[in-house]
Amino acid sequence: MDKPLLTIAIPTYNRASYLDICLSHICGQLEKGDERVEVLISDNDSTDNTSEVINNYIHNSYAINYVRNREDIGADRNFLQCFNSATGKYVLILGDDDILLDGAVGKILDILEKDNYGVVNLRSYGFVNDFISERPKGCGYLKGYDEYNDLDSFLIKVNYFLTFVSVNVINKSLVNDNLNLERFLETNLVHLGWTFSALFNSNKNIYVKEYLVAAKLYNSGGYRLCHVFGVNNNKIFDIFVSEYQINKKFFEIINKKMLLSFFPANIIRSRMNIISVKDEKPYNILFPLYKRYLYFWVFTFPAIVLPKRMAFFLFSIVDVLRKLLQFFLSLVDYMRAKLFMAKVIK
């Protein structure tokens, strides 16, 4: 092969124990000599035993491309370095504390070999301590993937999960050659540059229905949540609208989903000290951006102004109802697939 089909690139910094678990699950799925997968690690000048962990896998004959920075270049630049250094047609930037579940690599490769896709979005679930025991039980029967030929339907399905770098496999060959990715640095969302570019240059995108990624929860933070996902997100949207003539309606889909669940959930979590974010005033940041959105007033505004325990209680009820609806829709999807297979067999 001229180049790998898939690069799994892991930016890391001082999280050797998490990286060890992450690598163990990747390497355990690789067949030695299979040149379809490149594993790349960009170490941001870690001061713990990260290099020891990585070299242990290399010494055990796992083909890992290890890049160690001479200094801490920052998270965004480390992500960008991963993307630029990747030689695969497709690139998955995987968080060092996230886990590719057993069989995930093979299933991803099977999809990538079938056609030329822009974005392959992998279904994930969050865990706090044990990714095995905390795996959701309700939707475990879902298998396979859905192919989308129109962007509206795909964005309604994946929406703000495009911001979660660990679940998006990106076709690097579809990223605009003239796109200056460095302009997205210092946003905490540098990956949206190549993600949106590949997405809007593609005719087909994929949503994988079964869980392939376990995402470590509450293990990052220290940034301004509303500024990053409100102000910075919309600045990136504006770049693609004004300079690449992308229809604004696509970003409206993402914004509505952010206001419906992302902002309420995370604002409440920050108020309850479940997640750590820099001190900011959510209303002052979000109001100028979203004052014309009904979703802001119905879902996000109450999360900001209600007493935090009341807001947490109300959101918990809404979240349970949302999950029940999701389970019902998944069950309907499963039954449709079974009926289709029954007709094919006949």
HELIX and SHEET records of a PDB file:
HELIX    1   1 ALA A   16  CYS A   27  1                                  12    
HELIX    2   2 THR A   50  HIS A   59  1                                  10    
HELIX    3   3 ALA A   75  SER A   85  1                                  11    
HELIX    4   4 ALA A  104  LEU A  112  1                                   9    
HELIX    5   5 LEU A  151  VAL A  158  1                                   8    
HELIX    6   6 ASN A  159  THR A  163  5                                   5    
HELIX    7   7 VAL A  165  VAL A  167  5                                   3    
HELIX    8   8 LYS A  172  LEU A  174  5                                   3    
HELIX    9   9 LEU A  181  PHE A  184  5                                   4    
HELIX   10  10 HIS A  191  PHE A  200  1                                  10    
HELIX   11  11 LEU A  225  CYS A  226  1                                   2    
HELIX   12  12 HIS A  227  ASN A  232  3                                   6    
HELIX   13  13 ASN A  233  TYR A  244  1                                  12    
HELIX   14  14 LYS A  248  LYS A  257  1                                  10    
HELIX   15  15 MET A  258  PHE A  262  3                                   5    
HELIX   16  16 PHE A  263  ARG A  271  1                                   9    
HELIX   17  17 PRO A  282  TYR A  290  1                                   9    
HELIX   18  18 LEU A  294  TYR A  295  1                                   2    
HELIX   19  19 PHE A  296  THR A  300  3                                   5    
HELIX   20  20 PHE A  301  VAL A  305  1                                   5    
HELIX   21  21 LYS A  308  ILE A  345  1                                  38    
SHEET    1   A 8 ILE A  64  ARG A  68  0                                        
SHEET    2   A 8 VAL A  37  ASP A  43  1                                        
SHEET    3   A 8 LEU A   6  THR A  12  1                                        
SHEET    4   A 8 TYR A  90  ILE A  93  1                                        
SHEET    5   A 8 ASN A 168  ASN A 171 -1                                        
SHEET    6   A 8 VAL A 119  PHE A 127 -1                                        
SHEET    7   A 8 ASN A 205  LYS A 216  1                                        
SHEET    8   A 8 ILE A  99  LEU A 100 -1                                        
SHEET    1   B 8 ILE A  64  ARG A  68  0                                        
SHEET    2   B 8 VAL A  37  ASP A  43  1                                        
SHEET    3   B 8 LEU A   6  THR A  12  1                                        
SHEET    4   B 8 TYR A  90  ILE A  93  1                                        
SHEET    5   B 8 ASN A 168  ASN A 171 -1                                        
SHEET    6   B 8 VAL A 119  PHE A 127 -1                                        
SHEET    7   B 8 ASN A 205  LYS A 216  1                                        
SHEET    8   B 8 TYR A 145  TYR A 148 -1                                        
END                                                                             
